[in-house]
């Protein structure tokens, strides 16, 4: 996975006067030189985290974690249920806040690195076909299907 620890995720039109939990419901993206990290919070309490890296041709390599999330105060707990990397995939609790239209996520125990991100308005991968798998060392990629995980 990407070595981000604290993210500043941009959000334009990210909900109205609803609760901050409702404002989380969106796809938040970070772009970096090698590709894109996307984190989607759905209204039904599920989430999807994707690391997407384009390769030769139109294909995009995708490392994916899907699961359920819960919000308590300013904390989000993500419980993975399926992933394209082998188990175990740990449950993680992160702090979040909003700064203007931006979402700031802090992973405990990690150095603070803020990166501006934008709210996705369409498909994160475009029309490119996705090849599912797991990034191992650096950007080395092993094809793997989405499969149930243990925490």
C-alpha positions as CSV (number, residue, x, y, z in Angstrom):
1,X,0.0,0.0,0.0
2,X,1.0,3.6,-0.3
3,X,3.0,5.1,2.6
4,X,0.6,7.8,3.4
5,X,-0.1,8.5,7.0
6,X,-2.1,11.7,7.1
7,X,-4.2,12.7,4.2
8,X,-5.8,16.0,3.3
9,X,-8.6,15.0,1.0
10,X,-10.3,17.7,-1.1
11,X,-14.1,17.8,-1.3
12,X,-16.1,20.0,-3.5
13,X,-19.8,20.0,-2.8
14,X,-19.3,17.3,-0.1
15,X,-22.7,17.3,1.4
16,X,-24.7,20.1,2.9
17,X,-25.6,20.7,6.5
18,X,-25.7,17.0,7.4
19,X,-23.5,15.3,10.0
20,X,-19.8,14.9,9.4
21,X,-20.5,11.2,9.0
22,X,-22.7,12.0,6.0
23,X,-20.0,14.2,4.6
24,X,-17.7,11.2,4.5
25,X,-19.9,9.5,1.9
26,X,-17.9,10.1,-1.3
27,X,-14.9,8.8,-3.1
28,X,-11.8,10.6,-2.0
29,X,-8.6,10.4,-4.1
30,X,-5.0,11.2,-3.9
31,X,-2.9,11.3,-7.0
32,X,0.9,10.7,-6.9
33,X,3.5,10.2,-9.7
34,X,2.9,6.4,-10.0
35,X,-0.9,6.4,-9.8
36,X,-3.9,7.1,-7.6
37,X,-5.2,6.1,-4.2
38,X,-9.0,6.1,-3.8
39,X,-11.0,5.7,-0.6
40,X,-14.8,5.3,-1.0
41,X,-17.2,5.5,1.9
42,X,-20.7,4.3,1.0
43,X,-23.9,5.3,2.7
44,X,-24.6,1.6,3.6
45,X,-21.5,1.5,5.9
46,X,-19.2,-0.2,3.4
47,X,-15.9,1.1,2.1
48,X,-13.4,0.4,-0.7
49,X,-9.8,1.4,-0.7
50,X,-7.9,1.1,-4.0
51,X,-4.3,1.7,-5.0
52,X,-4.3,2.1,-8.8
53,X,-1.2,2.2,-11.0
54,X,-1.3,2.4,-14.8
55,X,0.9,-0.1,-16.8
56,X,1.7,-0.5,-20.4
57,X,-1.4,-0.2,-22.6
58,X,-4.7,0.7,-21.2
59,X,-4.6,-1.6,-18.2
60,X,-4.5,-0.4,-14.6
61,X,-3.2,-2.6,-11.8
62,X,-5.4,-2.4,-8.7
63,X,-4.8,-3.4,-5.1
64,X,-8.2,-3.4,-3.4
65,X,-9.5,-3.7,0.2
66,X,-13.3,-3.8,0.8
67,X,-15.1,-3.9,4.1
68,X,-17.3,-2.1,6.6
69,X,-16.7,1.1,8.5
70,X,-18.2,2.7,11.5
71,X,-17.9,6.2,12.8
72,X,-17.7,7.2,16.5
73,X,-17.1,10.9,17.1
74,X,-14.0,11.9,15.1
75,X,-12.9,8.3,14.5
76,X,-13.5,5.9,11.6
77,X,-12.9,2.2,12.2
78,X,-12.4,0.2,9.0
79,X,-12.9,-3.6,9.2
80,X,-11.6,-5.3,6.0
81,X,-13.7,-8.2,4.7
82,X,-12.1,-8.9,1.3
83,X,-8.7,-7.9,-0.2
84,X,-6.5,-8.7,-3.2
85,X,-3.5,-9.1,-0.8
86,X,-3.2,-12.2,1.4
87,X,-4.6,-12.2,5.0
88,X,-4.4,-10.9,7.6
89,X,-5.5,-7.4,6.9
90,X,-5.8,-5.5,10.2
91,X,-8.8,-3.5,11.4
92,X,-7.7,0.1,11.5
93,X,-9.0,3.1,13.5
94,X,-8.2,6.6,12.1
95,X,-9.0,10.1,13.2
96,X,-10.7,12.5,10.9
97,X,-11.8,16.1,10.7
98,X,-12.9,18.6,8.1
99,X,-11.1,21.7,7.2
100,X,-13.2,23.8,4.9
101,X,-14.2,21.5,2.1
102,X,-11.3,19.1,2.8
103,X,-11.2,15.9,4.8
104,X,-8.1,15.3,7.0
105,X,-7.4,11.7,8.0
106,X,-4.7,10.9,10.6
107,X,-3.4,7.4,11.1
108,X,-2.2,7.1,14.8
109,X,1.5,6.5,15.4
110,X,2.6,7.7,12.0
111,X,4.4,10.9,11.0
112,X,2.2,13.7,9.8
113,X,2.3,14.1,6.0
114,X,-0.4,16.2,4.4
115,X,-1.2,15.9,0.7
116,X,-3.9,17.8,-1.1
117,X,-6.5,15.5,-2.6
118,X,-9.7,16.0,-4.6
119,X,-13.2,14.4,-4.4
120,X,-13.7,12.1,-7.4
121,X,-16.5,13.1,-9.8
122,X,-16.3,10.1,-12.1
123,X,-14.7,6.7,-12.4
124,X,-11.2,6.8,-10.8
125,X,-9.7,4.4,-13.3
126,X,-11.5,5.9,-16.3
127,X,-12.4,3.2,-18.9
128,X,-9.2,1.3,-18.4
129,X,-9.6,-2.4,-17.6
130,X,-8.5,-3.3,-14.0
131,X,-6.1,-6.1,-13.2
132,X,-6.5,-7.1,-9.6
133,X,-3.6,-8.0,-7.4
134,X,-1.2,-7.1,-4.7
135,X,1.8,-4.7,-4.8
136,X,4.7,-6.4,-3.0
137,X,8.1,-4.8,-2.8
138,X,8.0,-1.3,-4.2
139,X,5.7,-1.5,-7.2
140,X,6.2,-5.2,-8.0
141,X,2.7,-6.6,-8.7
142,X,1.3,-10.1,-8.2
143,X,-2.1,-10.9,-9.8
144,X,-4.6,-12.0,-7.2
145,X,-8.4,-12.1,-6.9
146,X,-10.5,-10.3,-4.3
147,X,-10.8,-12.9,-1.5
148,X,-12.1,-13.0,2.1
149,X,-9.5,-12.0,4.8
150,X,-8.9,-12.5,8.5
151,X,-8.2,-9.6,10.7
